[in-house]
Amino acid sequence: ILAVSSTSCIRSKILSSYDMIMIFLSLSRFLLQSWMMLDLFLSLFCETSYYEENLFVIFKTVFMFLNYSSLWFAAWLSVFYCIKVASFTQSFFIWLKQRISSLMPWMLITSSLFSFAMSLPFAWDIYNIHNNFTAPLAMTNSSERRVTMKASLFLLVLLCNAGIALPLIVFVVSSILLIRSLWIHTRQMKSNASGFRDPSLEAHIGAIKSVFSFLILYITYFISLVLILSNTFLPLSIDEAICIAVMAACPAGHSVVLIWSNPKFRELPARILHHVNCRVR
C-alpha cells in the first residue's frame, strides 16, 4: 500500500487526500508491527536490558504513540470513505464533502500531534510504575508501594482508554453511517434490477462487506489493546500471547482487505506473483 500510494504521488506530482491517508496509515502500521516484533524479541531474549528504566519507558511510549496514530489514521480513512461515498443531504455533510480535500492534511497532522501529546503523560506514568516495581523492598513500605502502583496503573489505564476511545467513536460512527447509506442504496438498486448481474450492485455489496470487516477488525484490536494495557493477564501467559497475536493480526487483516477491495493496490502483488511464477517455470 505504501509503495503504490507513494509511486502514484510521484508520478502524478499531486498528493491526493486518499493517497495521503494511505501513506500515513500504511507507514504507521508498518512501524507499529516492526516495533511490536522488536519489543517482543527484547522482552523474551534480552530481559535484563529490556527492563532497564530508560529503554523500557522509550519502548512503551513509542508503542503507544504508534498505536494512537494508527487508530486515528484508520478512523480518518473511514471518515473519508463515508464523506465521499455516502449520500446524505444534511448541510454539514455537504460542507464536509466540498472541503474534505483541504481539511484532510490538517486532520492527519492534528491527530499526529494529539497522539504525541497523549503518549507523553503515558511515559511519565510508566516511569513511576517502573520505579515501584524495581525499587528494593527496604527503601519503602511494601503496602504503601502497592497502593501507589495500583493508583498509577489505574490512571495509566484511564489515560489510555481516553486516548483510544475518541478515534474509536469516530471510526464506529462513520462506518455505521457509511454501511447504512450503502445498504439503503443497495436495496433501491435491487428493487430496480432487471434480473441480470449488475456490476454496480455487486460493487456496493462488496463495499458493505469491506466496511463491515474493517469495523470488526478495529473493535477486535481495540478490545485486545485494552486487555493488554489493563494487565488483565499474567505476563508471558497464553492469554497475553493471544492478545498480542490478535493485535498484530488485525492491522495486517485490515491491510489485506484494503488491497483486496482496491484494484489499484491489487495490481502490484499480481505483477509480483506473475513474475515469480515465470521465474519458477
C-alpha positions as CSV (number, residue, x, y, z in Angstrom):
1,I,0.0,0.0,0.0
2,L,2.8,2.4,0.9
3,A,4.7,1.6,-2.3
4,V,1.7,2.0,-4.6
5,S,0.5,5.2,-2.9
6,S,4.0,6.8,-2.9
7,T,4.5,5.8,-6.6
8,S,1.1,7.3,-7.5
9,C,2.0,10.6,-5.9
10,I,5.5,10.8,-7.5
11,R,4.0,10.0,-11.0
12,S,1.1,12.5,-10.8
13,K,3.1,15.0,-8.7
14,I,-0.1,15.6,-6.8
15,L,-0.7,14.3,-3.2
16,S,-4.4,13.4,-3.2
17,S,-6.3,13.1,0.1
18,Y,-6.7,9.4,-0.4
19,D,-3.1,8.8,-1.1
20,M,-2.1,11.0,1.9
21,I,-4.3,8.9,4.3
22,M,-2.9,5.6,2.8
23,I,0.7,6.8,3.2
24,F,0.2,7.9,6.8
25,L,-1.8,4.7,7.7
26,S,0.5,2.2,6.0
27,L,3.6,3.8,7.4
28,S,2.3,3.9,10.9
29,R,1.1,0.3,10.6
30,F,4.5,-0.9,9.3
31,L,6.3,0.9,12.1
32,L,3.9,-0.4,14.7
33,Q,4.2,-4.0,13.5
34,S,8.0,-3.7,13.4
35,W,8.1,-2.1,16.9
36,M,5.9,-4.9,18.4
37,M,8.2,-7.6,16.9
38,L,11.3,-5.8,18.4
39,D,9.5,-5.3,21.7
40,L,8.6,-9.0,21.9
41,F,12.0,-10.1,20.9
42,L,13.8,-8.0,23.5
43,S,11.3,-8.9,26.3
44,L,11.9,-12.7,25.6
45,F,15.7,-12.8,24.8
46,C,17.2,-9.6,26.3
47,E,15.1,-9.4,29.5
48,T,17.8,-7.7,31.6
49,S,18.4,-4.9,29.1
50,Y,14.7,-4.6,28.2
51,Y,13.6,-3.7,31.7
52,E,16.3,-1.0,32.2
53,E,14.5,2.2,33.1
54,N,15.2,4.4,30.1
55,L,14.8,1.6,27.5
56,F,11.5,0.3,29.0
57,V,10.0,3.8,29.1
58,I,11.1,4.6,25.5
59,F,9.7,1.3,24.1
60,K,6.3,1.6,25.8
61,T,5.9,5.3,24.9
62,V,6.8,4.8,21.2
63,F,4.4,1.8,21.2
64,M,1.5,4.0,22.5
65,F,2.3,6.8,20.0
66,L,2.2,4.4,17.1
67,N,-1.0,2.8,18.5
68,Y,-2.7,6.2,18.8
69,S,-1.5,7.3,15.4
70,S,-2.6,4.1,13.7
71,L,-6.1,4.2,15.3
72,W,-6.5,7.8,14.2
73,F,-5.4,7.3,10.6
74,A,-7.8,4.3,10.3
75,A,-10.6,6.5,11.7
76,W,-9.9,9.2,9.2
77,L,-9.9,6.7,6.4
78,S,-13.4,5.6,7.5
79,V,-14.5,9.3,7.6
80,F,-13.1,9.8,4.1
81,Y,-15.0,6.8,2.7
82,C,-18.1,8.0,4.5
83,I,-18.0,11.5,3.1
84,K,-17.0,10.5,-0.4
85,V,-19.4,7.6,-0.8
86,A,-22.4,8.1,1.5
87,S,-25.3,10.2,0.1
88,F,-26.7,12.4,2.9
89,T,-28.4,15.7,2.3
90,Q,-27.6,17.5,5.6
91,S,-25.9,20.8,5.2
92,F,-22.9,19.9,7.4
93,F,-22.3,16.7,5.4
94,I,-22.4,18.7,2.1
95,W,-20.0,21.2,3.6
96,L,-17.6,18.4,4.6
97,K,-17.9,16.8,1.2
98,Q,-16.8,20.1,-0.5
99,R,-13.8,20.7,1.8
100,I,-12.6,17.2,2.8
101,S,-9.5,17.5,0.4
102,S,-8.3,20.7,2.1
103,L,-9.2,19.5,5.6
104,M,-7.6,16.1,5.5
105,P,-3.9,17.3,5.8
106,W,-4.8,19.2,8.9
107,M,-6.8,16.3,10.3
108,L,-3.8,14.0,9.9
109,I,-1.3,16.5,11.4
110,T,-3.6,17.3,14.3
111,S,-4.2,13.6,15.1
112,S,-0.4,13.0,15.0
113,L,0.2,15.9,17.4
114,F,-2.7,14.6,19.6
115,S,-1.1,11.1,19.6
116,F,2.2,12.5,20.6
117,A,0.7,14.6,23.4
118,M,-1.3,11.6,24.8
119,S,1.8,9.4,24.8
120,L,3.9,11.9,26.9
121,P,1.8,11.5,30.1
122,F,1.9,7.8,29.4
123,A,5.7,7.9,29.6
124,W,5.6,9.6,33.0
125,D,3.1,7.0,34.4
126,I,5.2,4.2,33.0
127,Y,8.3,5.7,34.7
128,N,6.5,5.9,38.1
129,I,5.2,2.3,37.8
130,H,8.6,1.0,36.7
131,N,10.2,2.6,39.8
132,N,7.5,1.0,42.0
133,F,8.3,-2.4,40.5
134,T,12.1,-2.1,40.6
135,A,12.6,-0.3,43.9
136,P,14.1,-2.5,46.7
137,L,11.7,-3.5,49.4
138,A,13.9,-1.9,52.1
139,M,13.5,1.5,50.5
140,T,9.8,1.8,51.1
141,N,6.8,0.2,52.8
142,S,5.6,-2.6,50.7
143,S,1.8,-1.9,51.3
144,E,2.3,1.8,50.5
145,R,4.2,0.9,47.4
146,R,1.5,-1.5,46.2
147,V,-1.2,1.2,46.7
148,T,0.9,3.7,44.8
149,M,1.5,1.3,42.0
150,K,-2.2,0.4,41.7
151,A,-3.2,4.1,41.7
152,S,-0.6,4.8,39.0
153,L,-1.8,1.8,37.0
154,F,-5.4,3.0,37.3
155,L,-4.5,6.5,36.0
156,L,-2.5,4.9,33.2
157,V,-5.4,2.7,32.0
158,L,-7.8,5.6,32.3
159,L,-5.4,7.8,30.2
160,C,-5.1,5.1,27.6
161,N,-8.8,4.5,27.3
162,A,-9.4,8.2,26.9
163,G,-6.8,8.4,24.1
164,I,-8.1,5.4,22.1
165,A,-11.8,6.0,22.8
166,L,-12.1,9.1,20.6
167,P,-10.7,7.6,17.4
168,L,-12.9,4.5,18.1
169,I,-16.0,6.7,18.3
170,V,-15.1,8.5,15.1
171,F,-14.4,5.2,13.3
172,V,-17.6,3.4,14.5
173,V,-19.9,6.4,13.8
174,S,-18.5,7.0,10.3
175,S,-18.6,3.2,9.5
176,I,-22.2,2.8,10.6
177,L,-23.3,5.8,8.6
178,L,-21.5,4.5,5.5
179,I,-22.9,1.0,5.9
180,R,-26.4,2.5,6.4
181,S,-26.1,4.6,3.3
182,L,-24.7,1.8,1.1
183,W,-27.4,-0.6,2.4
184,I,-30.2,1.9,1.5
185,H,-28.7,2.4,-1.9
186,T,-28.3,-1.3,-2.5
187,R,-31.9,-2.0,-1.6
188,Q,-33.0,0.7,-4.1
189,M,-30.8,-0.9,-6.8
190,K,-32.2,-4.4,-6.1
191,S,-35.8,-3.1,-6.4
192,N,-34.9,-1.6,-9.8
193,A,-32.8,-4.6,-11.0
194,S,-33.8,-6.2,-14.3
195,G,-32.6,-9.7,-13.3
196,F,-29.2,-9.5,-15.0
197,R,-26.0,-9.2,-13.0
198,D,-25.4,-5.6,-12.1
199,P,-21.7,-4.8,-11.6
200,S,-22.7,-1.6,-9.7
201,L,-24.9,-3.6,-7.3
202,E,-22.1,-6.1,-6.7
203,A,-19.6,-3.3,-6.1
204,H,-22.0,-1.9,-3.4
205,I,-22.4,-5.3,-1.7
206,G,-18.6,-5.7,-1.8
207,A,-18.1,-2.3,-0.3
208,I,-20.6,-3.1,2.6
209,K,-18.6,-6.3,3.3
210,S,-15.3,-4.5,3.3
211,V,-16.5,-1.7,5.7
212,F,-18.1,-4.3,8.0
213,S,-14.9,-6.3,8.1
214,F,-13.0,-3.0,8.9
215,L,-15.4,-2.4,11.8
216,I,-15.0,-5.9,13.2
217,L,-11.2,-5.8,13.0
218,Y,-11.0,-2.3,14.5
219,I,-13.2,-3.2,17.5
220,T,-11.3,-6.5,18.0
221,Y,-8.0,-4.6,18.0
222,F,-9.4,-2.1,20.5
223,I,-10.6,-4.8,22.9
224,S,-7.2,-6.6,22.7
225,L,-5.3,-3.4,23.3
226,V,-7.4,-2.5,26.4
227,L,-6.9,-6.0,27.8
228,I,-3.1,-5.7,27.4
229,L,-2.9,-2.2,28.9
230,S,-5.1,-3.1,31.9
231,N,-2.8,-6.0,32.9
232,T,-5.8,-8.4,32.8
233,F,-3.5,-11.4,32.1
234,L,-0.3,-12.6,33.7
235,P,3.0,-11.7,31.9
236,L,4.0,-14.2,29.2
237,S,0.8,-16.2,29.7
238,I,-1.1,-17.9,26.8
239,D,-3.9,-15.3,27.2
240,E,-1.5,-12.4,26.8
241,A,0.2,-14.1,23.8
242,I,-3.2,-14.5,22.1
243,C,-4.0,-10.8,22.7
244,I,-0.6,-9.8,21.2
245,A,-1.2,-12.1,18.2
246,V,-4.6,-10.5,17.7
247,M,-3.2,-7.0,17.9
248,A,-0.6,-8.0,15.2
249,A,-3.2,-9.8,13.1
250,C,-5.9,-7.1,13.0
251,P,-3.8,-4.3,11.3
252,A,-2.5,-6.9,8.8
253,G,-6.0,-8.1,8.1
254,H,-7.2,-4.5,7.6
255,S,-4.3,-4.0,5.0
256,V,-5.2,-7.3,3.2
257,V,-8.9,-6.2,2.9
258,L,-7.7,-2.8,1.6
259,I,-5.6,-4.4,-1.0
260,W,-8.3,-6.9,-2.0
261,S,-11.0,-4.3,-2.3
262,N,-8.9,-1.8,-4.4
263,P,-7.8,-2.7,-7.9
264,K,-5.1,-0.1,-7.7
265,F,-3.5,-2.0,-4.8
266,R,-4.1,-5.5,-6.3
267,E,-2.2,-4.7,-9.4
268,L,1.3,-4.7,-7.8
269,P,1.0,-8.0,-5.9
270,A,-0.5,-9.6,-9.1
271,R,2.6,-8.4,-11.1
272,I,5.0,-9.7,-8.5
273,L,3.2,-13.1,-8.4
274,H,3.2,-13.3,-12.2
275,H,7.0,-12.5,-12.2
276,V,7.7,-15.2,-9.6
277,N,5.7,-17.8,-11.5
278,C,7.5,-17.0,-14.7
279,R,10.9,-17.4,-12.9
280,V,9.8,-20.7,-11.3
281,R,8.8,-22.1,-14.7
